[in-house]
């Protein structure tokens, strides 16, 4: 049985809302993900592990550090 926390980490990215400024539309158009606004300061990107990995690379190319 997979560890739920590990599975969750491979299917979502949580980051400050301001980091997605100007990128949200590109993310939703280019990748099979859903972007949810959790509150005034936080967004959650949800998708398959393959899509989340690709999104992480996309964000890194745009200077957004996920570590």
PDB file of N, CA, C and O in Angstrom:
ATOM      1  N   UNK A   1       0.849  -1.178   0.000  1.00  0.00           N
ATOM      2  CA  UNK A   1       0.000   0.000   0.000  1.00  0.00           C
ATOM      3  C   UNK A   1       0.892   1.238   0.000  1.00  0.00           C
ATOM      4  O   UNK A   1       1.768   1.370   0.856  1.00  0.00           O
ATOM      5  N   UNK A   2       0.676   2.154  -0.962  1.00  0.00           N
ATOM      6  CA  UNK A   2       1.504   3.366  -1.007  1.00  0.00           C
ATOM      7  C   UNK A   2       1.229   4.294   0.169  1.00  0.00           C
ATOM      8  O   UNK A   2       0.129   4.329   0.721  1.00  0.00           O
ATOM      9  N   UNK A   3       2.251   5.035   0.528  1.00  0.00           N
ATOM     10  CA  UNK A   3       2.144   6.015   1.598  1.00  0.00           C
ATOM     11  C   UNK A   3       1.315   7.205   1.097  1.00  0.00           C
ATOM     12  O   UNK A   3       1.693   7.815   0.096  1.00  0.00           O
ATOM     13  N   UNK A   4       0.202   7.558   1.751  1.00  0.00           N
ATOM     14  CA  UNK A   4      -0.657   8.653   1.279  1.00  0.00           C
ATOM     15  C   UNK A   4       0.071   9.989   1.135  1.00  0.00           C
ATOM     16  O   UNK A   4      -0.207  10.738   0.199  1.00  0.00           O
ATOM     17  N   UNK A   5       0.988  10.298   2.035  1.00  0.00           N
ATOM     18  CA  UNK A   5       1.700  11.567   1.949  1.00  0.00           C
ATOM     19  C   UNK A   5       2.581  11.619   0.702  1.00  0.00           C
ATOM     20  O   UNK A   5       2.654  12.645   0.026  1.00  0.00           O
ATOM     21  N   UNK A   6       3.237  10.523   0.408  1.00  0.00           N
ATOM     22  CA  UNK A   6       4.094  10.457  -0.780  1.00  0.00           C
ATOM     23  C   UNK A   6       3.250  10.565  -2.048  1.00  0.00           C
ATOM     24  O   UNK A   6       3.638  11.255  -2.991  1.00  0.00           O
ATOM     25  N   UNK A   7       2.114   9.898  -2.080  1.00  0.00           N
ATOM     26  CA  UNK A   7       1.216   9.966  -3.220  1.00  0.00           C
ATOM     27  C   UNK A   7       0.707  11.392  -3.405  1.00  0.00           C
ATOM     28  O   UNK A   7       0.662  11.894  -4.528  1.00  0.00           O
ATOM     29  N   UNK A   8       0.328  12.038  -2.326  1.00  0.00           N
ATOM     30  CA  UNK A   8      -0.159  13.415  -2.383  1.00  0.00           C
ATOM     31  C   UNK A   8       0.924  14.338  -2.921  1.00  0.00           C
ATOM     32  O   UNK A   8       0.630  15.227  -3.720  1.00  0.00           O
ATOM     33  N   UNK A   9       2.165  14.147  -2.502  1.00  0.00           N
ATOM     34  CA  UNK A   9       3.266  14.982  -2.973  1.00  0.00           C
ATOM     35  C   UNK A   9       3.508  14.805  -4.469  1.00  0.00           C
ATOM     36  O   UNK A   9       3.982  15.730  -5.129  1.00  0.00           O
ATOM     37  N   UNK A  10       3.193  13.641  -5.008  1.00  0.00           N
ATOM     38  CA  UNK A  10       3.428  13.410  -6.432  1.00  0.00           C
ATOM     39  C   UNK A  10       2.246  13.840  -7.298  1.00  0.00           C
ATOM     40  O   UNK A  10       2.332  13.782  -8.524  1.00  0.00           O
ATOM     41  N   UNK A  11       1.153  14.267  -6.685  1.00  0.00           N
ATOM     42  CA  UNK A  11      -0.024  14.659  -7.461  1.00  0.00           C
ATOM     43  C   UNK A  11      -0.448  16.103  -7.221  1.00  0.00           C
ATOM     44  O   UNK A  11      -1.483  16.531  -7.732  1.00  0.00           O
ATOM     45  N   UNK A  12       0.326  16.856  -6.462  1.00  0.00           N
ATOM     46  CA  UNK A  12      -0.026  18.257  -6.232  1.00  0.00           C
ATOM     47  C   UNK A  12       1.208  19.098  -5.944  1.00  0.00           C
ATOM     48  O   UNK A  12       2.239  18.604  -5.486  1.00  0.00           O
ATOM     49  N   UNK A  13       1.064  20.380  -6.229  1.00  0.00           N
ATOM     50  CA  UNK A  13       2.064  21.377  -5.871  1.00  0.00           C
ATOM     51  C   UNK A  13       1.313  22.489  -5.162  1.00  0.00           C
ATOM     52  O   UNK A  13       0.318  22.999  -5.678  1.00  0.00           O
ATOM     53  N   UNK A  14       1.780  22.864  -3.995  1.00  0.00           N
ATOM     54  CA  UNK A  14       1.184  23.975  -3.251  1.00  0.00           C
ATOM     55  C   UNK A  14       2.228  25.081  -3.207  1.00  0.00           C
ATOM     56  O   UNK A  14       3.373  24.857  -2.813  1.00  0.00           O
ATOM     57  N   UNK A  15       1.820  26.278  -3.615  1.00  0.00           N
ATOM     58  CA  UNK A  15       2.759  27.381  -3.643  1.00  0.00           C
ATOM     59  C   UNK A  15       2.041  28.707  -3.444  1.00  0.00           C
ATOM     60  O   UNK A  15       0.819  28.779  -3.576  1.00  0.00           O
ATOM     61  N   UNK A  16       2.790  29.753  -3.129  1.00  0.00           N
ATOM     62  CA  UNK A  16       2.170  31.068  -2.955  1.00  0.00           C
ATOM     63  C   UNK A  16       1.475  31.519  -4.233  1.00  0.00           C
ATOM     64  O   UNK A  16       1.996  31.327  -5.331  1.00  0.00           O
ATOM     65  N   UNK A  17       0.331  32.101  -4.089  1.00  0.00           N
ATOM     66  CA  UNK A  17      -0.487  32.540  -5.223  1.00  0.00           C
ATOM     67  C   UNK A  17       0.269  33.516  -6.118  1.00  0.00           C
ATOM     68  O   UNK A  17       0.132  33.475  -7.340  1.00  0.00           O
ATOM     69  N   UNK A  18       1.056  34.383  -5.519  1.00  0.00           N
ATOM     70  CA  UNK A  18       1.797  35.378  -6.293  1.00  0.00           C
ATOM     71  C   UNK A  18       2.819  34.744  -7.231  1.00  0.00           C
ATOM     72  O   UNK A  18       3.181  35.353  -8.237  1.00  0.00           O
ATOM     73  N   UNK A  19       3.297  33.527  -6.925  1.00  0.00           N
ATOM     74  CA  UNK A  19       4.253  32.845  -7.796  1.00  0.00           C
ATOM     75  C   UNK A  19       3.639  32.490  -9.140  1.00  0.00           C
ATOM     76  O   UNK A  19       4.359  32.367 -10.131  1.00  0.00           O
ATOM     77  N   UNK A  20       2.325  32.321  -9.194  1.00  0.00           N
ATOM     78  CA  UNK A  20       1.654  31.956 -10.442  1.00  0.00           C
ATOM     79  C   UNK A  20       1.209  33.161 -11.258  1.00  0.00           C
ATOM     80  O   UNK A  20       0.588  33.008 -12.311  1.00  0.00           O
ATOM     81  N   UNK A  21       1.520  34.337 -10.783  1.00  0.00           N
ATOM     82  CA  UNK A  21       1.118  35.559 -11.482  1.00  0.00           C
ATOM     83  C   UNK A  21       1.610  35.516 -12.932  1.00  0.00           C
ATOM     84  O   UNK A  21       2.814  35.451 -13.184  1.00  0.00           O
ATOM     85  N   UNK A  22       0.682  35.552 -13.869  1.00  0.00           N
ATOM     86  CA  UNK A  22       1.005  35.519 -15.283  1.00  0.00           C
ATOM     87  C   UNK A  22       1.270  34.144 -15.852  1.00  0.00           C
ATOM     88  O   UNK A  22       1.457  34.016 -17.061  1.00  0.00           O
ATOM     89  N   UNK A  23       1.294  33.107 -15.025  1.00  0.00           N
ATOM     90  CA  UNK A  23       1.583  31.747 -15.495  1.00  0.00           C
ATOM     91  C   UNK A  23       0.378  30.812 -15.416  1.00  0.00           C
ATOM     92  O   UNK A  23       0.375  29.759 -16.053  1.00  0.00           O
ATOM     93  N   UNK A  24      -0.625  31.174 -14.659  1.00  0.00           N
ATOM     94  CA  UNK A  24      -1.751  30.263 -14.417  1.00  0.00           C
ATOM     95  C   UNK A  24      -2.430  29.847 -15.719  1.00  0.00           C
ATOM     96  O   UNK A  24      -2.713  28.665 -15.916  1.00  0.00           O
ATOM     97  N   UNK A  25      -2.693  30.793 -16.602  1.00  0.00           N
ATOM     98  CA  UNK A  25      -3.368  30.478 -17.854  1.00  0.00           C
ATOM     99  C   UNK A  25      -2.532  29.525 -18.714  1.00  0.00           C
ATOM    100  O   UNK A  25      -3.068  28.602 -19.327  1.00  0.00           O
ATOM    101  N   UNK A  26      -1.218  29.755 -18.753  1.00  0.00           N
ATOM    102  CA  UNK A  26      -0.326  28.868 -19.504  1.00  0.00           C
ATOM    103  C   UNK A  26      -0.329  27.462 -18.917  1.00  0.00           C
ATOM    104  O   UNK A  26      -0.352  26.477 -19.654  1.00  0.00           O
ATOM    105  N   UNK A  27      -0.308  27.371 -17.594  1.00  0.00           N
ATOM    106  CA  UNK A  27      -0.333  26.051 -16.941  1.00  0.00           C
ATOM    107  C   UNK A  27      -1.583  25.277 -17.314  1.00  0.00           C
ATOM    108  O   UNK A  27      -1.510  24.111 -17.703  1.00  0.00           O
ATOM    109  N   UNK A  28      -2.726  25.930 -17.195  1.00  0.00           N
ATOM    110  CA  UNK A  28      -3.988  25.240 -17.466  1.00  0.00           C
ATOM    111  C   UNK A  28      -4.162  24.931 -18.947  1.00  0.00           C
ATOM    112  O   UNK A  28      -4.853  23.972 -19.292  1.00  0.00           O
ATOM    113  N   UNK A  29      -3.554  25.716 -19.829  1.00  0.00           N
ATOM    114  CA  UNK A  29      -3.654  25.460 -21.264  1.00  0.00           C
ATOM    115  C   UNK A  29      -2.680  24.380 -21.736  1.00  0.00           C
ATOM    116  O   UNK A  29      -3.011  23.586 -22.617  1.00  0.00           O
ATOM    117  N   UNK A  30      -1.489  24.351 -21.157  1.00  0.00           N
ATOM    118  CA  UNK A  30      -0.431  23.457 -21.626  1.00  0.00           C
ATOM    119  C   UNK A  30      -0.363  22.110 -20.921  1.00  0.00           C
ATOM    120  O   UNK A  30       0.210  21.159 -21.452  1.00  0.00           O
ATOM    121  N   UNK A  31      -0.945  22.024 -19.730  1.00  0.00           N
ATOM    122  CA  UNK A  31      -0.853  20.794 -18.938  1.00  0.00           C
ATOM    123  C   UNK A  31      -2.241  20.355 -18.493  1.00  0.00           C
ATOM    124  O   UNK A  31      -3.143  21.179 -18.344  1.00  0.00           O
ATOM    125  N   UNK A  32      -2.405  19.064 -18.285  1.00  0.00           N
ATOM    126  CA  UNK A  32      -3.681  18.517 -17.798  1.00  0.00           C
ATOM    127  C   UNK A  32      -3.704  18.609 -16.268  1.00  0.00           C
ATOM    128  O   UNK A  32      -3.614  17.602 -15.566  1.00  0.00           O
ATOM    129  N   UNK A  33      -3.826  19.842 -15.775  1.00  0.00           N
ATOM    130  CA  UNK A  33      -3.863  20.099 -14.337  1.00  0.00           C
ATOM    131  C   UNK A  33      -5.009  21.045 -14.022  1.00  0.00           C
ATOM    132  O   UNK A  33      -5.564  21.703 -14.903  1.00  0.00           O
ATOM    133  N   UNK A  34      -5.343  21.093 -12.754  1.00  0.00           N
ATOM    134  CA  UNK A  34      -6.327  22.037 -12.252  1.00  0.00           C
ATOM    135  C   UNK A  34      -5.649  22.895 -11.204  1.00  0.00           C
ATOM    136  O   UNK A  34      -4.933  22.387 -10.341  1.00  0.00           O
ATOM    137  N   UNK A  35      -5.878  24.200 -11.281  1.00  0.00           N
ATOM    138  CA  UNK A  35      -5.301  25.125 -10.314  1.00  0.00           C
ATOM    139  C   UNK A  35      -6.426  25.645  -9.430  1.00  0.00           C
ATOM    140  O   UNK A  35      -7.376  26.257  -9.916  1.00  0.00           O
ATOM    141  N   UNK A  36      -6.312  25.398  -8.133  1.00  0.00           N
ATOM    142  CA  UNK A  36      -7.287  25.854  -7.151  1.00  0.00           C
ATOM    143  C   UNK A  36      -6.679  26.964  -6.309  1.00  0.00           C
ATOM    144  O   UNK A  36      -5.525  26.874  -5.892  1.00  0.00           O
ATOM    145  N   UNK A  37      -7.448  27.997  -6.064  1.00  0.00           N
ATOM    146  CA  UNK A  37      -7.039  29.030  -5.122  1.00  0.00           C
ATOM    147  C   UNK A  37      -7.549  28.597  -3.755  1.00  0.00           C
ATOM    148  O   UNK A  37      -8.757  28.504  -3.537  1.00  0.00           O
ATOM    149  N   UNK A  38      -6.629  28.334  -2.840  1.00  0.00           N
ATOM    150  CA  UNK A  38      -7.001  27.826  -1.515  1.00  0.00           C
ATOM    151  C   UNK A  38      -7.444  28.957  -0.599  1.00  0.00           C
ATOM    152  O   UNK A  38      -8.419  28.818   0.140  1.00  0.00           O
ATOM    153  N   UNK A  39      -6.736  30.066  -0.648  1.00  0.00           N
ATOM    154  CA  UNK A  39      -7.082  31.250   0.144  1.00  0.00           C
ATOM    155  C   UNK A  39      -6.447  32.442  -0.549  1.00  0.00           C
ATOM    156  O   UNK A  39      -6.047  32.333  -1.708  1.00  0.00           O
ATOM    157  N   UNK A  40      -6.345  33.559   0.122  1.00  0.00           N
ATOM    158  CA  UNK A  40      -5.801  34.769  -0.503  1.00  0.00           C
ATOM    159  C   UNK A  40      -4.325  34.666  -0.856  1.00  0.00           C
ATOM    160  O   UNK A  40      -3.826  35.461  -1.653  1.00  0.00           O
ATOM    161  N   UNK A  41      -3.621  33.705  -0.279  1.00  0.00           N
ATOM    162  CA  UNK A  41      -2.173  33.654  -0.479  1.00  0.00           C
ATOM    163  C   UNK A  41      -1.652  32.350  -1.082  1.00  0.00           C
ATOM    164  O   UNK A  41      -0.475  32.280  -1.437  1.00  0.00           O
ATOM    165  N   UNK A  42      -2.481  31.321  -1.208  1.00  0.00           N
ATOM    166  CA  UNK A  42      -1.990  29.999  -1.589  1.00  0.00           C
ATOM    167  C   UNK A  42      -2.793  29.395  -2.741  1.00  0.00           C
ATOM    168  O   UNK A  42      -4.014  29.535  -2.809  1.00  0.00           O
ATOM    169  N   UNK A  43      -2.079  28.720  -3.647  1.00  0.00           N
ATOM    170  CA  UNK A  43      -2.702  27.967  -4.741  1.00  0.00           C
ATOM    171  C   UNK A  43      -2.249  26.516  -4.677  1.00  0.00           C
ATOM    172  O   UNK A  43      -1.174  26.203  -4.165  1.00  0.00           O
ATOM    173  N   UNK A  44      -3.088  25.646  -5.205  1.00  0.00           N
ATOM    174  CA  UNK A  44      -2.773  24.219  -5.286  1.00  0.00           C
ATOM    175  C   UNK A  44      -2.947  23.782  -6.733  1.00  0.00           C
ATOM    176  O   UNK A  44      -4.000  24.001  -7.333  1.00  0.00           O
ATOM    177  N   UNK A  45      -1.911  23.163  -7.290  1.00  0.00           N
ATOM    178  CA  UNK A  45      -1.956  22.613  -8.638  1.00  0.00           C
ATOM    179  C   UNK A  45      -2.096  21.111  -8.486  1.00  0.00           C
ATOM    180  O   UNK A  45      -1.274  20.469  -7.832  1.00  0.00           O
ATOM    181  N   UNK A  46      -3.136  20.547  -9.089  1.00  0.00           N
ATOM    182  CA  UNK A  46      -3.421  19.118  -8.945  1.00  0.00           C
ATOM    183  C   UNK A  46      -3.424  18.464 -10.317  1.00  0.00           C
ATOM    184  O   UNK A  46      -4.004  18.987 -11.268  1.00  0.00           O
ATOM    185  N   UNK A  47      -2.763  17.303 -10.407  1.00  0.00           N
ATOM    186  CA  UNK A  47      -2.720  16.545 -11.649  1.00  0.00           C
ATOM    187  C   UNK A  47      -2.077  15.190 -11.428  1.00  0.00           C
ATOM    188  O   UNK A  47      -1.750  14.822 -10.299  1.00  0.00           O
ATOM    189  N   UNK A  48      -1.899  14.457 -12.505  1.00  0.00           N
ATOM    190  CA  UNK A  48      -1.258  13.145 -12.409  1.00  0.00           C
ATOM    191  C   UNK A  48       0.217  13.335 -12.063  1.00  0.00           C
ATOM    192  O   UNK A  48       0.762  14.421 -12.259  1.00  0.00           O
ATOM    193  N   UNK A  49       0.863  12.298 -11.556  1.00  0.00           N
ATOM    194  CA  UNK A  49       2.291  12.425 -11.238  1.00  0.00           C
ATOM    195  C   UNK A  49       3.136  12.865 -12.438  1.00  0.00           C
ATOM    196  O   UNK A  49       4.086  13.630 -12.278  1.00  0.00           O
ATOM    197  N   UNK A  50       2.796  12.387 -13.630  1.00  0.00           N
ATOM    198  CA  UNK A  50       3.539  12.769 -14.833  1.00  0.00           C
ATOM    199  C   UNK A  50       3.356  14.256 -15.117  1.00  0.00           C
ATOM    200  O   UNK A  50       4.325  14.955 -15.412  1.00  0.00           O
ATOM    201  N   UNK A  51       2.125  14.741 -15.031  1.00  0.00           N
ATOM    202  CA  UNK A  51       1.849  16.156 -15.277  1.00  0.00           C
ATOM    203  C   UNK A  51       2.479  17.041 -14.208  1.00  0.00           C
ATOM    204  O   UNK A  51       3.017  18.103 -14.524  1.00  0.00           O
ATOM    205  N   UNK A  52       2.419  16.621 -12.958  1.00  0.00           N
ATOM    206  CA  UNK A  52       3.009  17.412 -11.870  1.00  0.00           C
ATOM    207  C   UNK A  52       4.522  17.534 -12.057  1.00  0.00           C
ATOM    208  O   UNK A  52       5.094  18.594 -11.804  1.00  0.00           O
ATOM    209  N   UNK A  53       5.161  16.473 -12.491  1.00  0.00           N
ATOM    210  CA  UNK A  53       6.597  16.528 -12.751  1.00  0.00           C
ATOM    211  C   UNK A  53       6.893  17.521 -13.877  1.00  0.00           C
ATOM    212  O   UNK A  53       7.837  18.305 -13.779  1.00  0.00           O
ATOM    213  N   UNK A  54       6.096  17.492 -14.938  1.00  0.00           N
ATOM    214  CA  UNK A  54       6.279  18.426 -16.056  1.00  0.00           C
ATOM    215  C   UNK A  54       6.011  19.861 -15.611  1.00  0.00           C
ATOM    216  O   UNK A  54       6.723  20.779 -16.020  1.00  0.00           O
ATOM    217  N   UNK A  55       4.992  20.061 -14.779  1.00  0.00           N
ATOM    218  CA  UNK A  55       4.686  21.400 -14.267  1.00  0.00           C
ATOM    219  C   UNK A  55       5.835  21.902 -13.396  1.00  0.00           C
ATOM    220  O   UNK A  55       6.207  23.072 -13.480  1.00  0.00           O
ATOM    221  N   UNK A  56       6.394  21.040 -12.572  1.00  0.00           N
ATOM    222  CA  UNK A  56       7.521  21.433 -11.725  1.00  0.00           C
ATOM    223  C   UNK A  56       8.697  21.897 -12.583  1.00  0.00           C
ATOM    224  O   UNK A  56       9.360  22.877 -12.244  1.00  0.00           O
ATOM    225  N   UNK A  57       8.957  21.208 -13.681  1.00  0.00           N
ATOM    226  CA  UNK A  57      10.034  21.613 -14.585  1.00  0.00           C
ATOM    227  C   UNK A  57       9.698  22.950 -15.251  1.00  0.00           C
ATOM    228  O   UNK A  57      10.570  23.808 -15.388  1.00  0.00           O
ATOM    229  N   UNK A  58       8.451  23.131 -15.662  1.00  0.00           N
ATOM    230  CA  UNK A  58       7.992  24.385 -16.248  1.00  0.00           C
ATOM    231  C   UNK A  58       8.189  25.540 -15.265  1.00  0.00           C
ATOM    232  O   UNK A  58       8.708  26.595 -15.630  1.00  0.00           O
ATOM    233  N   UNK A  59       7.775  25.334 -14.033  1.00  0.00           N
ATOM    234  CA  UNK A  59       7.911  26.372 -13.010  1.00  0.00           C
ATOM    235  C   UNK A  59       9.381  26.692 -12.747  1.00  0.00           C
ATOM    236  O   UNK A  59       9.744  27.856 -12.578  1.00  0.00           O
ATOM    237  N   UNK A  60      10.228  25.655 -12.712  1.00  0.00           N
ATOM    238  CA  UNK A  60      11.659  25.866 -12.490  1.00  0.00           C
ATOM    239  C   UNK A  60      12.262  26.705 -13.618  1.00  0.00           C
ATOM    240  O   UNK A  60      13.100  27.571 -13.368  1.00  0.00           O
ATOM    241  N   UNK A  61      11.839  26.451 -14.854  1.00  0.00           N
ATOM    242  CA  UNK A  61      12.332  27.247 -15.987  1.00  0.00           C
ATOM    243  C   UNK A  61      11.917  28.709 -15.874  1.00  0.00           C
ATOM    244  O   UNK A  61      12.560  29.591 -16.442  1.00  0.00           O
ATOM    245  N   UNK A  62      10.832  28.959 -15.132  1.00  0.00           N
ATOM    246  CA  UNK A  62      10.349  30.325 -14.933  1.00  0.00           C
ATOM    247  C   UNK A  62      10.814  30.900 -13.595  1.00  0.00           C
ATOM    248  O   UNK A  62      10.292  31.916 -13.137  1.00  0.00           O
ATOM    249  N   UNK A  63      11.790  30.253 -12.975  1.00  0.00           N
ATOM    250  CA  UNK A  63      12.415  30.794 -11.770  1.00  0.00           C
ATOM    251  C   UNK A  63      11.667  30.559 -10.478  1.00  0.00           C
ATOM    252  O   UNK A  63      11.931  31.234  -9.482  1.00  0.00           O
ATOM    253  N   UNK A  64      10.732  29.609 -10.471  1.00  0.00           N
ATOM    254  CA  UNK A  64       9.974  29.320  -9.259  1.00  0.00           C
ATOM    255  C   UNK A  64      10.558  28.080  -8.598  1.00  0.00           C
ATOM    256  O   UNK A  64      10.493  26.982  -9.153  1.00  0.00           O
ATOM    257  N   UNK A  65      11.126  28.258  -7.416  1.00  0.00           N
ATOM    258  CA  UNK A  65      11.767  27.183  -6.674  1.00  0.00           C
ATOM    259  C   UNK A  65      10.732  26.449  -5.825  1.00  0.00           C
ATOM    260  O   UNK A  65      10.056  27.072  -5.006  1.00  0.00           O
ATOM    261  N   UNK A  66      10.600  25.156  -6.006  1.00  0.00           N
ATOM    262  CA  UNK A  66       9.610  24.366  -5.270  1.00  0.00           C
ATOM    263  C   UNK A  66      10.180  23.661  -4.055  1.00  0.00           C
ATOM    264  O   UNK A  66       9.437  23.001  -3.327  1.00  0.00           O
ATOM    265  N   UNK A  67      11.449  23.779  -3.821  1.00  0.00           N
ATOM    266  CA  UNK A  67      12.064  23.055  -2.698  1.00  0.00           C
ATOM    267  C   UNK A  67      11.700  23.607  -1.370  1.00  0.00           C
ATOM    268  O   UNK A  67      12.147  23.093  -0.344  1.00  0.00           O
TER     269      UNK A  67
END
